[in-house]
Amino acid sequence: MRLISICPSNTELVAYLNLTSSLVGVDDYSDWPGEIHSLPRLGPDLNIDMDKVEALQPALVLASLSVPGMERNIEELEKRKIPYVIVPNPKTLTEVGECLLFVGEVTNTSDKAKQLFKKYISILEDYEMLSRQVEKPKTVYWEWWAKPIFTPGATNWLTQISNLAGGRNVFENMPQPSVQTNWEEVTKRNPEVICVIWVGVHKEKVNPKVIMKRSGAQQMEAIKNNHLYILEEPLFCRPSPRLLVGLNRIASILHPHIYPPFNENTDYLLDG
């Protein structure tokens, strides 16, 4: 089955189902697993080169509407009569797991998908149990865009990840999945931990001094106690099962005496 993925989270879903060898092309931002690096690149996810897609003669294109603007890709696939499916746009960690079931169904790998989904839910349950050992959850501010500042609200998997990791998102009182705010408001909430994951920006390109130079930053609990972390954006910002690796990452930072240590080469869904 000749598959094309036109967003990173779909590429990752394909990999979890052991279908990487079926991929014949991916978008420019797909970067995991390593085997995909030799595949033809079809452009950024908001501007896919449909001539290239068509030339590869896919049996199925895995599309997405997770980012505004992706509708153009769908319109073009329709127009050219290229076979495609739209992978659901999940908001919760359980819904992210259900995307495995969806992709499993459309690629005839349902048995593998069900097996993985069961394990995925089991890992979430393990973290839920561990979180009950946390006597005082740490307050966490997540920043996923800097100008203007955007941070996750209540209906976002990062709020759920915070809770499972023994933390509490300081913007969990805001109902929307993504909240536009300002630095003054962040300083008022005075988080104990700051996690920076600018969407689409590699960790190495984020300079922590940008945060530390902001007005009032030096008086914040997180900065005073050296709890400003620049984290791996792909582990937190994409709706794929790699969010479990992100959960392990932040949990090991917040409460290392309770949660398993983080190893960047360990993915409990694949290796556990």
C-alpha positions as CSV (number, residue, x, y, z in Angstrom):
1,M,0.0,0.0,0.0
2,R,1.7,3.2,-1.2
3,L,1.1,5.8,1.6
4,I,1.8,9.5,1.7
5,S,1.7,11.5,5.0
6,I,1.3,15.3,4.7
7,C,1.9,16.2,8.4
8,P,4.3,15.0,11.1
9,S,1.8,13.5,13.5
10,N,0.4,11.2,10.7
11,T,3.9,10.1,9.8
12,E,4.4,9.1,13.4
13,L,1.1,7.2,13.6
14,V,2.2,5.3,10.5
15,A,5.5,4.4,12.2
16,Y,3.9,3.1,15.3
17,L,1.9,0.7,13.1
18,N,5.1,-0.6,11.5
19,L,4.1,0.9,8.1
20,T,7.1,3.2,7.6
21,S,8.2,1.0,4.7
22,S,4.9,1.7,2.9
23,L,5.6,5.5,2.9
24,V,6.5,6.9,-0.5
25,G,6.6,10.6,0.5
26,V,6.2,12.9,3.5
27,D,5.8,16.6,4.3
28,D,8.9,18.7,5.0
29,Y,8.4,18.8,8.8
30,S,8.2,15.0,9.4
31,D,11.4,14.1,11.2
32,W,10.6,10.8,13.0
33,P,11.5,8.0,12.7
34,G,14.9,8.2,11.2
35,E,14.1,5.9,8.3
36,I,11.9,8.6,6.7
37,H,14.8,11.0,6.0
38,S,15.5,9.5,2.6
39,L,11.9,9.8,1.4
40,P,10.8,12.5,-1.2
41,R,9.7,15.7,0.5
42,L,6.5,17.2,-0.6
43,G,6.6,20.7,0.9
44,P,5.6,22.2,4.2
45,D,2.3,20.9,5.6
46,L,0.4,24.2,4.7
47,N,1.8,24.2,1.2
48,I,2.0,20.7,-0.1
49,D,3.2,20.3,-3.7
50,M,0.3,18.3,-5.2
51,D,2.1,17.7,-8.5
52,K,4.7,15.7,-6.5
53,V,1.9,13.9,-4.6
54,E,0.1,13.0,-7.8
55,A,3.3,11.8,-9.5
56,L,4.0,9.3,-6.6
57,Q,0.6,7.6,-7.3
58,P,-0.3,6.9,-3.7
59,A,-3.0,4.4,-2.8
60,L,-3.8,6.7,0.2
61,V,-2.8,10.1,1.4
62,L,-3.1,10.7,5.2
63,A,-4.3,14.3,5.5
64,S,-5.1,16.4,8.5
65,L,-7.0,19.5,9.6
66,S,-5.0,20.0,12.8
67,V,-3.7,23.4,11.7
68,P,-5.8,26.2,10.1
69,G,-4.9,26.4,6.4
70,M,-4.7,22.7,5.8
71,E,-8.1,22.9,4.1
72,R,-6.3,23.9,0.9
73,N,-4.6,20.5,0.8
74,I,-8.0,18.7,1.1
75,E,-9.5,20.8,-1.7
76,E,-6.6,20.0,-4.0
77,L,-6.7,16.3,-3.2
78,E,-10.5,16.3,-4.0
79,K,-9.9,18.2,-7.2
80,R,-7.3,15.8,-8.5
81,K,-9.3,12.7,-7.2
82,I,-6.3,11.5,-5.2
83,P,-7.5,9.0,-2.6
84,Y,-7.2,10.4,0.9
85,V,-8.5,10.3,4.5
86,I,-8.5,13.0,7.1
87,V,-7.0,11.7,10.4
88,P,-9.2,13.1,13.3
89,N,-8.0,16.2,15.1
90,P,-7.7,15.0,18.7
91,K,-7.8,17.2,21.8
92,T,-7.3,14.7,24.6
93,L,-4.6,12.0,25.1
94,T,-7.3,9.2,24.7
95,E,-8.4,10.8,21.4
96,V,-4.7,10.8,20.3
97,G,-4.6,7.0,21.0
98,E,-7.9,6.6,19.0
99,C,-6.1,8.0,16.0
100,L,-4.0,4.8,16.0
101,L,-7.3,2.9,15.7
102,F,-8.4,5.1,12.8
103,V,-5.2,4.8,10.8
104,G,-5.1,1.0,11.6
105,E,-8.6,0.7,10.1
106,V,-7.8,2.6,6.8
107,T,-4.5,0.7,6.3
108,N,-5.7,-2.8,7.2
109,T,-3.6,-3.0,10.3
110,S,-6.5,-2.9,12.9
111,D,-5.2,-5.8,15.0
112,K,-1.8,-4.1,15.5
113,A,-3.6,-0.8,16.2
114,K,-5.9,-2.4,18.8
115,Q,-2.9,-4.0,20.5
116,L,-1.1,-0.7,20.6
117,F,-4.1,1.3,21.8
118,K,-4.6,-1.1,24.7
119,K,-0.9,-0.6,25.7
120,Y,-1.2,3.1,25.2
121,I,-4.2,3.3,27.6
122,S,-2.4,1.1,30.1
123,I,0.6,3.6,30.2
124,L,-1.8,6.5,30.8
125,E,-3.4,4.5,33.7
126,D,0.1,3.9,35.1
127,Y,0.8,7.6,35.1
128,E,-2.6,8.3,36.7
129,M,-1.7,6.0,39.5
130,L,1.7,7.5,40.0
131,S,0.2,11.0,40.0
132,R,-1.8,10.1,43.1
133,Q,1.5,9.8,45.0
134,V,2.2,13.5,44.4
135,E,1.2,15.4,47.6
136,K,1.7,18.9,46.1
137,P,1.4,19.3,42.3
138,K,3.8,21.8,40.8
139,T,2.4,24.8,38.9
140,V,3.6,24.8,35.3
141,Y,3.5,27.4,32.5
142,W,3.8,26.1,29.0
143,E,4.7,28.5,26.2
144,W,4.2,27.4,22.7
145,W,4.5,30.7,20.9
146,A,6.3,33.9,22.0
147,K,5.0,36.8,20.0
148,P,2.1,37.0,20.8
149,I,2.3,34.6,23.7
150,F,0.2,31.4,23.3
151,T,-0.2,28.8,26.0
152,P,-2.5,25.7,26.3
153,G,-5.8,26.0,28.1
154,A,-8.1,23.5,29.8
155,T,-9.1,21.5,26.6
156,N,-5.6,20.7,25.6
157,W,-3.6,17.5,26.0
158,L,-0.8,19.5,27.7
159,T,-3.1,20.3,30.6
160,Q,-3.8,16.5,30.9
161,I,-0.1,15.8,30.6
162,S,0.6,18.3,33.4
163,N,-1.9,16.5,35.7
164,L,-0.6,13.0,34.9
165,A,3.0,14.3,35.6
166,G,2.1,15.7,39.0
167,G,1.7,19.2,37.9
168,R,-1.0,21.8,37.2
169,N,-1.2,24.0,34.2
170,V,-1.5,27.6,35.4
171,F,-3.9,28.4,32.6
172,E,-6.1,25.4,33.2
173,N,-8.9,27.8,34.1
174,M,-9.2,29.0,30.5
175,P,-11.6,26.8,28.6
176,Q,-10.1,27.0,25.1
177,P,-7.4,24.6,23.8
178,S,-5.0,27.5,23.0
179,V,-5.0,30.8,24.9
180,Q,-3.5,34.1,23.7
181,T,-2.2,35.9,26.7
182,N,0.6,38.3,27.7
183,W,3.7,38.2,29.9
184,E,2.2,40.3,32.6
185,E,-0.5,37.7,33.1
186,V,2.0,34.9,33.2
187,T,4.1,36.7,35.9
188,K,0.9,37.2,38.0
189,R,0.3,33.4,37.9
190,N,3.9,33.0,39.0
191,P,4.5,29.3,38.0
192,E,7.0,27.1,39.8
193,V,8.1,25.6,36.4
194,I,8.3,27.2,32.9
195,C,8.4,24.9,29.9
196,V,9.2,26.4,26.5
197,I,8.1,24.5,23.4
198,W,7.7,26.9,20.5
199,V,5.8,25.2,17.7
200,G,8.0,24.2,14.8
201,V,11.2,25.6,16.4
202,H,14.0,23.2,17.3
203,K,15.1,23.2,20.9
204,E,18.6,24.2,20.0
205,K,17.3,27.4,18.4
206,V,15.5,28.6,21.5
207,N,17.6,31.0,23.7
208,P,16.4,30.9,27.3
209,K,17.7,34.5,27.7
210,V,14.7,35.6,25.7
211,I,12.5,34.6,28.5
212,M,14.8,35.6,31.3
213,K,15.1,39.2,30.0
214,R,11.3,39.8,30.1
215,S,10.0,42.3,32.6
216,G,9.7,40.7,36.1
217,A,11.1,37.4,35.0
218,Q,13.8,37.4,37.6
219,Q,11.3,37.7,40.4
220,M,9.3,34.6,39.3
221,E,9.5,31.3,41.3
222,A,10.5,29.3,38.2
223,I,13.4,31.6,37.3
224,K,14.6,32.1,40.9
225,N,14.8,28.3,41.4
226,N,16.3,27.5,38.0
227,H,13.2,25.7,36.8
228,L,13.1,27.1,33.2
229,Y,13.2,24.2,30.7
230,I,13.6,24.4,26.9
231,L,12.0,21.1,25.9
232,E,11.7,19.0,22.7
233,E,8.8,20.5,20.8
234,P,7.9,17.3,18.8
235,L,7.3,15.5,22.1
236,F,4.6,17.9,23.2
237,C,3.1,19.7,20.3
238,R,2.1,16.9,17.9
239,P,-1.1,14.7,18.3
240,S,0.8,11.4,18.1
241,P,1.6,8.7,20.6
242,R,5.0,10.3,21.1
243,L,3.2,12.5,23.6
244,L,3.8,9.6,26.0
245,V,7.5,10.2,25.6
246,G,6.8,13.9,26.4
247,L,4.8,12.8,29.5
248,N,7.8,10.8,30.7
249,R,10.1,13.8,30.1
250,I,8.1,16.3,32.1
251,A,7.1,13.9,34.8
252,S,10.8,13.0,35.4
253,I,11.5,16.7,35.8
254,L,8.7,17.6,38.1
255,H,8.9,14.5,40.5
256,P,12.0,12.4,39.7
257,H,11.5,10.4,43.0
258,I,8.1,9.2,41.8
259,Y,8.2,8.8,38.0
260,P,10.5,6.7,35.8
261,P,13.7,8.4,34.6
262,F,13.7,9.9,31.1
263,N,15.7,8.3,28.4
264,E,15.4,9.9,25.0
265,N,15.9,6.5,23.3
266,T,13.1,4.8,25.3
267,D,9.5,4.8,24.0
268,Y,7.5,2.6,26.3
269,L,4.8,2.1,23.7
270,L,7.3,0.5,21.4
271,D,9.9,-0.9,23.8
272,G,8.2,-1.4,27.1
